[in-house]
Amino acid sequence: MRCLLLAFAILASHIGNAHAWGDTGHRVVCEIAFRLAAPEARAEIRRLMQLDPGFDFYRNSCIWADHPKKRPNEHFVNVRRDANGIGPNEQCPIASTCLLSAIEDDMSVLSSPGTSDEDKLKSLKFLGHWIGDLHQPLHVSFEDDRGGNDIRVSGQCRTNMHSAWDTCMLQLAIGSDVTGAATDLLNSFDAGIKEEWDHRGSKGLGQ
């Protein structure tokens, strides 16, 4: 699964300028990660997905963590109102667990040779979901307004701020064509980013 972890690491580095992630967005994130993975990693994803009773495609499994909400305290990172960011040695600023610790935990499960297929499958689905959540701006936010859920917005996306980012803006930007959106996003990356992917892929994850 090393090549899959590399694909997620690359995706986490470069998808920050994309729109936010409801169900459609989560599927797009995982479709891109699947395409970026090396052939052996894609084969392993397919093997694990064949064990899943509910999903045929990895991209669709990435909404599993939301329906119903699983590990609810790990879908976000709360920061202090006066914070300028999250320090390099600071994982969950005001909680014992959060989205960042969840990513680390599930990457560890996937990379461990002694992990059962059942646990790997769960962590595979969680990790894809976490990477999508990480790049929804209001999943890294403030506890007192519940990540924008308590802030009302008007206009074309008339709902709360969190939901506007999560779903409405995304639907306006790309519609509901998951594979088409993934293709468009991949094609939008410039040559420099793709060269970096090749460089990181040749050196290995974390180097």
Secondary structure, 3 states (H helix, E strand, C coil): CHHHHHHHHHHHHHCCCCCCCCHHHHHHHHHHHHHHCCHHHHHHHHHHHCCCCCCCCHHHHCCCCECCECCHHHCCEECCCCCCCCCCCCCCCCCCCCHHHHHHHHHHHHHCCCCCHHHHHHHHHHHHHHHHHHCCHHHEECHHHHHHCCCECCCCCCCEHHHHHHHHHHHHHHCCCHHHHHHHHHHHCCHHHHHHHHHHHHHCCCC
